Amino acid sequence: MAQSVDIGALIRGARSAARLTQAQVGSMCGYSASAISRIEANKLRLGYAQMLCLAEALNIPLERLRAAGGSHSLMVATVSSGCPSDEEDVVRRREMLSGAIAAGTSAIVGTGTASASETRGPELEDTLFRLPSAQPAPLARLTAQTAAARRAFRAARYDDLSRALPRLLATADATAGTTTGKARQQALAVLARAYVLAAELAAKQHSDAAWVAADRALTAARSSGLPVPVGEASRVLAITMRRSGRWSSAVHLLTQEATALDAAEERSTAVRTTLLLTAAYSAATGHDRTTALALLGEAEQTVGGLVQVPGLFTVEASQAQVDVYRIGVLNALGTPDEGVKTAARLNIDLMPTPERRARAWTDTARMWHALGDSQQTFAALRSVEREAPEEVRRPALRALTSDLLYGSGRIQGLREFASRTGAVAA
């Protein structure tokens, strides 16, 4: 039997090894210094989303943290302390959805503008659990509102998206519930895409709300009967599964949906490419090198036969995207040196959206950090900030910045950058 580990001591030891204060760790995860103190003293129970954030911030393997939590940790939304089975994943999502229905159907949506350093996960959970009341809208107006929300995501304006989502989701839901025939099909597709955006945002916030949003996205997409929204929704659900440690289930879902798409239809082929890329990265997080590289190669072969295909919802199918995913896959496999040539030929400035450019610079920063090149890492992080100031304040990037700050050597401007982006207390 494995020896029981004190989760508070594990967190305290990792924080001390990283030379971080309780205030700095709290800032990265949306906690106060006193809350971190109570966690380290085993006086405050951790939810799954908080475990995930602390694991990234302190470079602790998530499974080790979950095992240390054992029966003393209250897992959010009935997540077990062990690795859940596929059946438990389904039960978990259903229980969260049931909780959403029981919570009520109305909520007060704040109108204030919060600072970029505030954690928005709880607000998003409140939105999903208690949609504001709304009236149906003409499909043209609803489609335009969804397109505006998509533009906010692709421009990495996450605060704007957070404020737009409650009304958009409520209006799309009301419209889908009062239409029939083709109009209902279109309204359900819009609803699915609104939930896709909610799931993408929750994933960036390390919020467990991603499960609810992704599940609802797939439910609405399947009800629409349209293959492209189904593929887009499957992708965000798989990302959520991967983040919870179910990488093999994520790969299975993505490859299954990719196979189901019509290979003769160009738009479906482009969606299939993005599913294969996400599946490749999911396999890499499970250290399945053979599967990861095979899926990556298949995606690259597919994208070579595509012309420019507009309209993919949050990620386009292109050779540049394949290169970005290759860097991420090789990072996850523990062979970042193999990605250096890919990074050298990748022209990130030509990628079409700030969110995608920021993602590319993020993977490049992780590559250089793994290779021990602090100057190149910092240069890449500065590029993330230039492209998307809100992106660089995400917990994972604040953790990377903090790790760089307390590493060996002094980098001019790094401390100011860390303070500006919330990696350390100002």
C-alpha positions in Angstrom: 0.0 0.0 0.0 1.3 3.4 -0.9 2.2 5.7 2.0 -0.3 8.5 2.7 1.1 11.9 1.8 0.0 15.2 3.5 -1.4 17.4 0.7 -0.6 20.5 2.7 3.0 19.5 3.2 3.3 18.6 -0.5 2.1 22.0 -1.6 4.2 23.8 1.0 7.3 21.9 -0.1 6.8 22.6 -3.8 6.1 26.3 -3.1 9.3 26.5 -1.0 11.3 24.7 -3.7 10.0 27.2 -6.2 10.9 30.1 -3.9 7.4 31.5 -4.0 5.5 33.2 -1.3 2.0 32.3 -0.3 0.8 35.6 -1.8 2.4 34.8 -5.1 0.9 31.3 -5.3 -2.5 32.8 -4.3 -2.2 35.4 -7.0 -1.6 32.7 -9.7 -4.6 30.7 -8.6 -7.1 33.4 -7.5 -6.6 32.8 -3.8 -5.5 35.1 -0.9 -2.3 34.4 0.9 -4.3 33.4 4.0 -6.2 30.8 1.9 -2.9 29.3 0.7 -1.9 29.2 4.4 -5.0 27.3 5.3 -4.5 24.9 2.4 -1.0 24.1 3.5 -2.3 23.6 7.1 -5.0 21.2 5.7 -7.7 23.5 7.0 -9.2 24.3 3.5 -10.4 21.6 1.2 -9.5 21.8 -2.5 -11.8 21.4 -5.4 -10.7 19.8 -8.6 -10.2 23.1 -10.5 -8.1 24.5 -7.6 -6.0 21.3 -7.6 -5.4 21.7 -11.3 -4.3 25.3 -10.9 -1.9 24.5 -8.0 -0.5 21.6 -9.9 0.4 23.9 -12.8 1.6 26.7 -10.6 3.9 24.6 -8.5 4.8 22.0 -11.2 3.3 19.1 -9.2 2.0 16.1 -11.2 -1.8 16.4 -10.9 -2.2 12.7 -10.1 0.3 13.0 -7.2 -1.7 16.0 -5.9 -5.0 14.1 -6.2 -3.6 11.0 -4.5 -2.3 13.2 -1.7 -5.7 14.7 -1.3 -7.3 11.3 -0.8 -10.5 11.2 1.2 -9.7 14.5 2.8 -10.3 16.6 -0.3 -13.8 17.6 -1.4 -13.7 17.2 -5.2 -15.9 19.7 -7.1 -18.9 18.2 -9.0 -18.4 14.7 -7.6 -15.1 14.1 -9.2 -13.5 11.1 -7.5 -10.0 11.3 -6.0 -8.8 8.5 -8.3 -8.8 8.4 -12.1 -12.5 8.2 -13.1 -13.7 5.7 -15.6 -15.4 6.7 -18.8 -18.8 5.8 -17.1 -17.9 8.1 -14.2 -17.1 10.9 -16.6 -20.7 10.6 -18.0 -22.2 10.4 -14.5 -20.2 13.4 -13.4 -21.4 15.6 -16.3 -25.0 14.5 -15.8 -24.8 15.4 -12.1 -23.5 18.8 -12.9 -26.2 19.4 -15.4 -28.8 18.2 -12.9 -27.4 20.7 -10.4 -27.7 23.4 -13.0 -31.4 22.7 -13.4 -32.0 22.6 -9.7 -30.1 25.9 -9.1 -32.9 27.9 -10.9 -33.4 29.7 -14.1 -32.6 33.3 -13.3 -29.5 35.2 -12.2 -28.3 38.7 -11.7 -25.6 39.4 -14.3 -23.0 41.9 -13.1 -22.4 44.9 -15.3 -19.1 46.1 -13.8 -15.8 45.6 -15.5 -13.5 43.4 -13.5 -9.7 43.7 -13.7 -7.9 41.2 -15.9 -6.3 39.6 -12.8 -9.6 38.5 -11.3 -10.6 34.8 -11.7 -13.8 34.5 -13.7 -14.4 30.8 -13.2 -17.1 31.2 -10.5 -18.9 33.8 -12.6 -19.0 31.5 -15.6 -20.3 28.6 -13.4 -23.1 30.9 -12.2 -24.0 31.8 -15.7 -24.2 28.2 -16.8 -26.2 27.1 -13.7 -28.7 30.1 -13.8 -29.2 31.6 -17.2 -30.8 35.0 -17.2 -34.4 35.2 -18.6 -34.4 36.1 -22.3 -36.8 36.3 -25.2 -36.3 34.6 -28.6 -34.6 36.6 -31.2 -34.6 36.5 -35.0 -32.0 34.1 -36.3 -30.1 36.8 -38.2 -29.6 38.9 -35.0 -28.7 35.8 -33.0 -26.1 34.7 -35.6 -24.6 38.2 -35.6 -24.3 38.2 -31.8 -22.6 34.8 -31.9 -20.2 36.1 -34.5 -19.4 39.0 -32.3 -18.7 36.7 -29.4 -16.5 34.6 -31.6 -14.5 37.7 -32.6 -14.0 38.6 -28.9 -12.6 35.1 -28.3 -10.3 35.1 -31.4 -9.0 38.5 -30.3 -8.4 37.2 -26.8 -10.8 39.7 -25.3 -11.9 37.3 -22.6 -13.5 39.9 -20.3 -15.7 41.1 -23.2 -16.7 37.5 -23.9 -17.5 36.8 -20.2 -19.9 39.7 -20.3 -21.5 38.7 -23.6 -22.0 35.0 -22.9 -24.9 35.1 -20.3 -27.3 36.9 -22.6 -26.1 35.1 -25.7 -26.7 31.7 -24.2 -30.1 32.6 -22.8 -31.3 34.1 -26.0 -30.0 31.2 -28.1 -31.7 28.7 -25.7 -35.0 30.6 -25.9 -34.9 30.8 -29.6 -34.1 27.1 -30.1 -37.0 26.3 -27.8 -39.6 28.2 -29.8 -38.7 27.4 -33.4 -39.3 24.4 -35.6 -37.9 22.8 -38.7 -34.9 24.3 -40.3 -35.0 27.4 -38.1 -34.7 25.2 -35.0 -31.8 23.3 -36.6 -30.0 26.6 -37.2 -30.8 27.9 -33.7 -29.5 24.7 -32.1 -26.3 25.1 -34.1 -25.9 28.7 -32.8 -26.6 27.5 -29.3 -24.0 24.7 -29.7 -21.4 27.3 -30.8 -22.2 29.6 -27.9 -21.5 26.8 -25.5 -18.3 25.9 -27.4 -17.1 29.5 -26.7 -18.1 29.1 -23.0 -16.2 25.8 -22.8 -13.1 27.3 -24.5 -13.2 30.2 -22.0 -13.7 27.9 -19.0 -10.7 25.8 -20.1 -8.5 28.9 -20.2 -9.7 29.7 -16.7 -9.1 26.2 -15.5 -12.7 26.1 -14.4 -14.8 22.9 -14.0 -17.6 24.8 -15.8 -15.9 23.5 -18.9 -17.6 20.2 -18.4 -21.0 21.7 -18.3 -20.5 23.9 -21.3 -18.9 21.2 -23.4 -21.6 18.7 -22.6 -24.3 21.2 -23.5 -22.5 22.1 -26.7 -22.4 18.5 -27.8 -26.1 17.9 -26.9 -27.2 21.0 -28.9 -24.9 20.1 -31.8 -26.3 16.5 -32.0 -29.8 17.8 -31.8 -29.1 20.1 -34.8 -28.0 17.2 -36.9 -25.3 19.3 -38.5 -21.8 17.5 -38.6 -19.6 20.6 -38.3 -21.1 21.9 -35.0 -20.9 18.2 -33.7 -17.2 18.2 -34.5 -16.5 21.5 -32.9 -18.4 20.5 -29.7 -16.6 17.2 -29.6 -13.3 19.0 -29.7 -14.0 21.1 -26.6 -15.4 18.1 -24.7 -12.3 16.2 -25.5 -10.1 19.0 -24.3 -12.0 19.0 -21.0 -11.6 15.2 -20.8 -7.8 15.5 -21.4 -7.4 18.2 -18.8 -9.0 15.9 -16.2 -6.5 13.1 -17.0 -8.7 11.1 -19.4 -6.4 11.6 -22.4 -7.1 8.1 -23.9 -10.9 8.8 -23.8 -10.3 12.1 -25.5 -8.3 10.5 -28.3 -11.0 7.9 -28.8 -13.8 10.6 -29.0 -11.8 12.8 -31.4 -10.8 10.0 -33.8 -14.3 8.6 -33.7 -15.8 12.0 -34.7 -13.1 12.6 -37.3 -14.0 9.3 -39.0 -17.7 10.1 -39.0 -17.2 13.4 -40.9 -17.8 13.4 -44.7 -14.3 13.2 -46.3 -15.7 14.5 -49.6 -17.0 17.8 -48.1 -14.2 20.4 -47.8 -15.5 22.1 -44.7 -15.9 18.8 -42.9 -12.4 17.9 -43.9 -11.1 21.1 -42.3 -12.9 20.3 -39.1 -11.5 16.7 -39.3 -8.0 18.2 -39.4 -8.5 20.2 -36.2 -9.9 17.1 -34.5 -6.8 15.1 -35.5 -4.5 17.9 -34.2 -6.3 18.0 -30.8 -6.2 14.2 -30.7 -2.4 14.2 -31.4 -1.8 16.6 -28.5 -4.1 14.6 -26.2 -2.1 11.4 -27.0 1.1 13.3 -26.3 0.0 14.3 -22.9 -0.4 10.6 -22.2 3.2 10.0 -23.5 1.9 7.9 -26.3 4.5 9.0 -28.9 3.5 6.6 -31.6 -0.2 7.6 -31.7 0.6 11.3 -31.2 3.0 11.5 -34.2 0.8 9.3 -36.4 -2.2 11.5 -35.8 -0.1 14.6 -36.4 1.2 13.2 -39.6 -2.4 12.4 -40.8 -3.5 15.9 -40.0 -0.5 17.3 -41.9 -1.3 15.1 -44.9 -5.0 16.2 -44.8 -4.2 19.9 -44.6 -2.0 19.7 -47.6 -5.0 19.1 -49.8 -7.1 22.0 -48.4 -7.4 25.4 -49.9 -8.2 28.3 -47.5 -11.4 27.3 -45.7 -13.1 30.1 -43.8 -15.6 29.7 -41.0 -14.0 27.2 -38.5 -15.2 28.4 -35.2 -12.2 28.8 -32.9 -9.2 27.3 -34.8 -8.5 27.1 -38.5 -7.0 24.2 -40.4 -3.6 25.3 -41.9 0.0 24.2 -42.1 0.8 26.9 -39.5 -1.6 25.2 -37.1 0.0 21.9 -37.7 3.4 23.4 -36.9 2.1 24.9 -33.7 0.6 21.6 -32.6 3.9 19.8 -33.5 5.8 22.1 -31.1 3.2 21.4 -28.4 3.2 17.7 -29.0 7.0 17.5 -28.8 6.9 19.5 -25.6 4.4 17.2 -24.1 6.4 14.1 -25.1 9.5 15.5 -23.4 11.5 16.1 -26.6 11.3 19.9 -27.0 14.6 19.9 -28.9 12.9 18.2 -31.8 10.6 21.3 -32.2 13.3 23.9 -32.7 13.5 23.5 -36.5 9.7 23.7 -36.6 9.7 26.9 -34.5 12.4 28.4 -36.8 10.3 28.1 -39.9 7.0 29.1 -38.3 6.0 32.7 -39.1 3.7 33.4 -36.2 3.0 37.0 -37.3 1.1 35.7 -40.3 -1.4 33.6 -38.2 -4.8 35.1 -38.5 -6.0 35.8 -34.9 -4.4 37.2 -31.7 -5.6 34.1 -29.7 -3.9 31.7 -32.1 -0.7 33.8 -32.3 -0.7 33.9 -28.5 -1.1 30.1 -28.4 1.8 29.7 -30.8 4.1 32.0 -28.7 3.0 30.1 -25.6 4.1 26.8 -27.0 7.3 28.3 -28.2 8.0 29.8 -24.7 7.4 26.3 -23.1 9.8 24.8 -25.7 12.6 27.3 -24.9 11.9 27.0 -21.1 12.3 23.2 -21.3 15.6 23.7 -23.2 16.9 26.0 -20.5 17.0 29.2 -22.7 15.7 31.9 -20.3 16.2 34.8 -22.7 14.3 33.1 -25.6 11.6 32.1 -23.1 11.1 35.6 -21.9 11.1 36.9 -25.5 8.3 34.5 -26.4 6.3 35.5 -23.2 6.7 39.2 -24.2 5.3 38.3 -27.6 2.3 36.6 -25.9 1.6 39.9 -24.0 2.0 41.9 -27.2 -0.6 39.8 -29.0 -3.1 39.2 -26.1 -2.6 40.9 -22.7 -5.4 38.9 -21.2 -3.8 35.6 -22.3 -0.5 36.2 -20.6 -2.4 36.5 -17.2 -3.7 33.0 -17.4 -2.7 30.8 -14.4 -0.4 28.5 -16.5 1.5 31.4 -18.0 1.8 33.2 -14.7 3.3 30.0 -13.3 5.8 29.9 -16.2 6.7 33.5 -15.6 7.2 32.9 -11.9 9.3 29.9 -12.6 11.5 31.9 -15.0 11.8 34.8 -12.4 13.1 32.5 -9.7 15.4 30.6 -12.0 19.1 31.1 -12.4 20.4 34.4 -13.8 18.9 37.8 -14.1 16.8 38.9 -17.1 16.3 42.6 -17.7 12.7 43.6 -17.5 11.4 40.2 -16.2 10.5 41.4 -12.7 8.5 44.3 -14.1 6.8 41.9 -16.6 6.0 39.4 -13.7 4.4 42.2 -11.7 2.5 43.6 -14.6 1.0 40.2 -15.5 0.2 39.2 -12.0 2.9 36.4 -11.6 4.1 38.2 -8.5 2.5 40.8 -6.2 2.9 44.3 -7.5 
